[in-house]
Amino acid sequence: MSAGTLYDKVWELHRVADLPGGATQLFIGLHLIHEVTSPQAFAALDDLGLSVRHPERTVATVDHIVPTTSQARPFADPLAEAMLATLEANCGRHGITLHGLGSGRQGIVHVIAPELGLTQPGMTVACGDSHTSTHGAFGAIAFGIGTSQVRDVLASQSLAMGKLKVRRIRVEGTLQSGVYAKDLVLHVIRTLGVKGGVGYAYEFAGPAIEALSMEERMTLCNMAIEGGARCGYVNPDAVTFAYLKGRPHAPAGEAWERAVAWWSALASGPDAVFDDEVVFDAATIAPTVTWGITPGQAIGVDEAVPTLEQTDSDERPIAEEAYRYMDLRPGAPIEGLPVDVCFIGSCTNGRLSDLRAAAAVARGRQVAAGIKAFVVPGSEQVAAAAEAEGLDAVFREAGFEWREPGCSMCLAMNPDRLEGRQISASSSNRNFKGRQGSATGRTLLMSPAMVAAAAVSGHVADVRRLIATPSSPEPAATPA
């Protein structure tokens, strides 16, 4: 059983009581809500005659259903308008801070909480969204919850949970040029499987992790859930503190110095005991692309779609399903596969550094004929910062659309959707059937730089070649 890890320390600090059956009543330090999973929770409070226990610990935004072409009210979609109006009414009635459209602080919930300094080391963070694991990048224990649990947190500021085991994922070496945190986490999921983390919290550690920026660490932890882990985290360090210092909700003055000392003490110690440990070599990881219908069905861009013989026996049924759905031939190279839509954004890869990496590829090039390519900043602050740097102009000049902040084509809850059998090169987090709005649409997950490379090439392309030869678009490829 794990001991002395950050997970163990934070768990003990937030334990309210041990419950019959072995669960723990855990205090939640920060509760994040949005328009999709909160209406039913607030309605349940009304039915029970309850109020929000600690409204100052809940923060709301709107992200999933907002259109990205025009955010004028009322929305064209009456259901989306009703959901936003309901969130506004509930937040007003209960005294909850809402970062709404045009506030300068609106955006995807897992983008705005870190950039506002709301997410801090040592916290427990909960949200009615599976990718809440993102916040673990700060040395927090963060997890997604269901609507009934959103109700419980609103009413009691606590949850009944079972404690997880802790697996340390240690990454040695250095990522090569053109390889990003998205490639790293897809490689981890590919290796350990989409169910490999069930029952675990993942602690990401080692030289390659320590070298990542905070935004890259957020990408890493964001997709821990796709590997089956309930949460993923990185120990807080100088990189964490530099990111947080001066943010609106971060401690200041003497309180800052005390906070840094305390946060530092939370890190897993040299004598920490883990339930399991897996080691990776960063230098061996290539730009990675999913070929199938789970995030675990991923390969390096220089590899071929695996054959059944190369697939574990228990994974063969879903591999065969993926071949049929994706219309891919086992043994065919993934590089050169034509795409139709290229989407850069989401809570996984919609931050400023993601846009910079994609813009570096797009600069001086043109989106290939027939390709729909668009960029959706993760928040109003990200959009403003990108525009101040001229990144929006880089994308527009290359033929990309520059959109308003929101979840966009990560999921099918707004107007940004695939049509028919379109293939999407996407910087989002899930490639399940129908995830991007079409029951027959196909999704290839990859880094923002790889999406940009696909957009200007018209097909899956190795971004390392484009980085090596700036502003020299690849010739059209023969379809695989």
N, C-alpha and C positions, 0 to 999 in steps of 0.2 A: 504494500500500500504506500502511495506517495507520502512524502513528508518534507517539510522545509521548502517547498516550491512556492512561487508566487500564488498559484492557485490555492494551495492549502492555507496560506496566510490570509488572503482576502476572504476566503470562505469563513474562516474562524472569526474574523473581524465583523462579519455581517450575520453571523448565526444568531437568531433570536431564540429559538427553542428547538429541541429534538422532538419530533412528532411520532406518535404510534405508527409502527410499520417501517420505521427507519428513515423516513424523510426528514429534511431540515426545513424549518421556517426561516427563510433568508430575507434579510432587509435589502431593499432595492434603492441604491443611492440616486440613480438617475433613470427616469422613465420617459421614453420618447414615444410620441404618438403621431399618427397621420390620419388621413381621411378614410382609409379603407377598413382598418380593423378596429377603429374606435367607436363608430356609431352604435353597434350592438352592445358594446361594453357600457357605454353611457346609459343606454336604454335599460340595461339590467340594473344599474345603480338606481335609476328612477323607480323601477319595479320593486326594489328592495327598500326604498326610502333612505338610501345612503348618499353621502356626499363624498367628494374627493378628499382623502385623508391629508395629503401633503401636496397641494397644488403647486407649491414652489419647487417641487422636485420633478414635475412633469413639464415637458416642453413639446410643442406641436409645430408641425409644418405641413405643407401640402406638396405632394410629389408624384404619386402614382398615376393619377387620373388627369393631370393638367396637360392641355395641348401645348405643343412646342412651337407651332407656327404663329398663333395669335392667342394671347392669354387675356383678351378683353372679356369682361363679364357682361351678361351671363354667357357661359360656355354654350357652344352649339349643341353639345350632348347634355340633355336635361338631367340624366342620371349623375353625370360628373358634377354639374352645377349643384344638384341637391346634396351630394356628398360633401362638397366644400362648404355649402351653406350650413349643413348640420354640424360640421367641425367648428365653424366660426361661432355658432350658437352655443355649443357645448363648452367651448373654451371660455367664452364670455360669461356664461352662467356660473362656471366653477372657478373663475379667476386663474386660468391657465394661460401662460404666455404662448401666443401663436405667431410664428414668423410666416406671414402670408405673402401673397403675390405683391410685388412692388415695394416690399418693406426693406429691400436691400439685404435681407438675411434669409430669404426663402431658398429652398433647394431640396435635394434628396436628403432625407433625414440622416443618413450615415455620412454625408458630406458636411452638412451644416453644424452638427454637434461638435465635431473636432475643430472646425475652423473658428467656432465661437469660444473655444476653450471650455465647453461644457463637459467633455469627456476628459477624465483625468486618471492618473495611475491610482490603483487601489480601490477603484469604484466597482460596484456591481451595476450593470447597465442592462435594462430590458426594453424591448420594443416588439410590437406585433408585426415583426418582419424577420424572416429567417436570416438575413444578412447582417443582423445586429452584431454578429461575431467580429465585424469590422473594428469595433471600438477596442478590442483586445490588443490592438497595435500599441496602445498607450500603457499597457500593463494593467488593464482592467479585465474583469471577468464579465463578459457580455454575451447575451444569448437572446435568440428570438423566442417569442411566446405566442400562444393562441389567443383568440378573442376572449375566452372565459378567464384566462390569466391576466389579460389587460384589465378586465373588470376587477380582478382580485388586487392587482397592484394599485389601481385607482382607489379602491376602498380601504386597503390596509397597508400599502407601501411595502408589501412582502409577498413572498411566494413559497409554496411548499415544493421542495425539490430534493432529488437524490443526488448525492455527491458523485462526481465523475472520477474515473482514473485519469492519470496524467501521462501522456506520452511526449517525450522530448524528441523533436525533429531537428537534428543538428546538421547544418549545412556548412561544409568546409569549402575552402577555396574561393574563387572569384568568378562571378558571372562574366561571360565574354561580351564584347560589344554587340549590340542588337538583341540581347537577351535581357528580359525584364522580370519583375516580380510576378507578372501574370504567367510567364513561361515557367517560372520556378514552381508556382503553386499547381499549375496544370500537370507538371512533371511529378510532383508529389502525389497528386490524386491518381494519376495514371499508374503509379507504382504501387501505392497502398490500397487503391480501390475506393469506390464511392461509399462502401460500407466499412472500410477499414478503420475509420475513427469512431464507430458507434460505441458509446459508453465512455469516450475519452474527451478530455480537453487536450489540445495540442499546444505545447510550448515550442515556439520556433526560436532556435538559438544557433550559435556558431558564427564564425567570421563573416560569412556571406550575408547573414541576417543583420549583423551589427553594422555592415556597410550600407544597408538600405536606408533610404530617406523615410520619413514618417509616412509620406503618401504611398510609397512602395510597401511599407509594412501594413498599411491599411488594406491594400490590394491582397496581400498574402492572407491576412486574417479574415477578410471578407469571404474568401472561398474555402475556409476551413470547413464550413458547413457542407460544402459540396463533396467533401471527403468523408462525410458521416460524423465528424466531430461536432459536439454541441457548441464548443467555443474554441478559439485559437488566440494565443496571446504572445507578446514579445516583452521581455523584461524592460522596464524603463531605464533609460540611460541619458547621456548628455544630448543625444539626438532628440529624444523625447522632450527634454526640458527646454532646449533651444526652440523647438516648435511651439511649445505652450506659452513661453514667456511673452507677456504683453497682450495676450488675447483677452477679449472682453470679460470672460468669466474666470480667468486664471487668477490665482493669488498674486498680490503685489506687495512690495516693500519687505518688511520683516517677515510677513506671512509667507512670502515666496521662498525665502531661505529655509524656513521651517518645513515648508511643504516639500522642497527638493530633498532635504535630509530624510524626511519620512518616506517619500517615494523611493529613494535609493535603497532604504532598508527592506523594502518589500520584495526586491528581486530574489529569485531563487539562489540560495547560497551554494557554496562549493560542496557542502555535504548533503545537499538536497537529494532525496530518493525519488526516483521515477518508477512508474509501473512498467514502462517500456521505453526503449530508445531506438531510433532509426537514424542512420547517417547517410547523407547525400554528398556528392562532389559537384559543386556548382559549375566547375569548368566543363563537365560532360553534358550540360544541358543546352539544347539547341532551341531556337524559336519554335514554339509548340502550338499545334493546331488540333482541335477536336475534329474527328471524322464521323462520329456516330451520334447517338441520341442520349448519351450521358457525359458529364464532364470527365469521366474516367477513360472514355474512348478517345484518347489523344495520342498524337505521335509528333516527333520532330518534323519540321517542314521538309527536311531532306530524307524522310523515310516514306515507306509505302504503307497503304492500308493493310493491316495484318490479315493473314489468312486464318481460317479456322484452326489449322494445325499449329499456328503460332499463338493461339488463344487458349487460356485455361479452360478446361472442360466445363466448369460451372458457368463460364461466361459465354459459351458458344451460342446458346439460344438468343441472347440479346444481341450478340454480334450478327447473327443471321437476320434478325429483325432490323438492325441498323443498316445492313447491306441493302435490304429491300427498300426501306424508307428513304435512305439517302441516295439510292440509285448509284452505289459505288461498287466497283469491282475489286474483290480481295486481291492484294498484290499490286494494285495500281498506285503510282505516286500521288501524293496529295498536292505537291507543287504543280501548278499549271491548271488546277481545277477551276473552271470559270465561276465567277460570282455575279450576282445581280445587284445586291444592295450592300453598302458598306456603312456601318453604324459605329460611331465613336462616342462613348458616353457611359452612363450607368453609375451605380454606387461603387462598382468595382474599379472603373477606369474613367471617371469623369472629372478628375481633378486637374489642377493647372499643369503639373508635371506630365500628366498623360497627354494633354493637349500640346504641350511643347514637343514631346517626343514624336507625336503624329505630324505636327507642323514641320518638323525638321525633315521628314520624308516628303511631305507634300510640296514644300517650298521649291519653286522653279519647275514644277511638273504639272501635268494636267490629268484630271480624272478621265479614265478611258471611256471611249464612246459606249453609250448604252448603260452605263453604271450610275445608279442613284447613290450618292454619297452625302452624308450629313453628319454634323458635329453638334452634340447637345451638352453644354456645360453642366456640371453637377450642381451648381448653385448660382445665385445672383452674384455672389462675391467672386466666384471663379470666372464667370462671364466678364465682369468688370475688369478683373486683373488681366485676363487674356486679351481683351480689347485694348487695354492700356499698353500691352506689349505688341499690339498689331497682329496677333495670331489669327483673329477673325479675318483680317485682310488676306493673310497668307492662304487660308482655307478657301475663301471666296475666289481669289484669283486662280486657284487650282481647280475650281469647279465644284467644291463642296458647298452644301447649304449650311448656314450658321443659324442655329435655332435658339429658342428660349429654354431656360433650365427646367428639368424634370426627369422622370424615369424613362420616358420615351420608349424606344423599341426594345428595351430590356424585357418587357412583358406586354401582354395584349390588354391593357386597361386604359388606353388612350388612343388617339387617332393614328399613331405611328405603328403601322403593322405591315407584315409581309403579305404578298398576294400570291395565291396559287402555289406553284412549285418553286418560287424564287429561292435562291441560295443567298444567305446573308453571311458576310464576314463581320463579326460582331465582337466588340470589346466587353460585352456583358458577361454574365456568370452562368447562364443555363442554356442548354441546347436540347431540352426535352421536346417531344413532338408538340407542335402547336404553341410553344412558348412565346413566339414572336408574332402571334396573331393569325396565322394561317394554319389550318389543320393539316396541310400538306407542305408547308414551308420548311426549309432546311437551314440550320444554323451551324456555322463554324466559329467556335470561340478562339480568340487570339488576342494578342496585345494591341493597344492603340497604334503603335508603329507598324505592326503587321497589317492592321486594317487599312492604314494609309497606303501601304505597299500594294495591297490587293486592289485598292481603288484606282491607283494610277497605272496598274498593270492589267487590270481587267480579270485577274485570276489570282489564286493563292501564290504568293511570291515570297522568296526568302529576303527579308528586309536587310540582312547583312550585305547583300550585293548592292542594294540601293544606297546604303550608308557608305560603302566603299567607293561608289561612283556617283557623287552628288549630281542631281539634276540630269540624270541620264536614264530616262524611262526604258523599261525592258520592252523588247518586241513582243507582240501578241504570241501567246502560246497555243499549241495544238491541244484541244480538249482531251483530258485523260479518259 
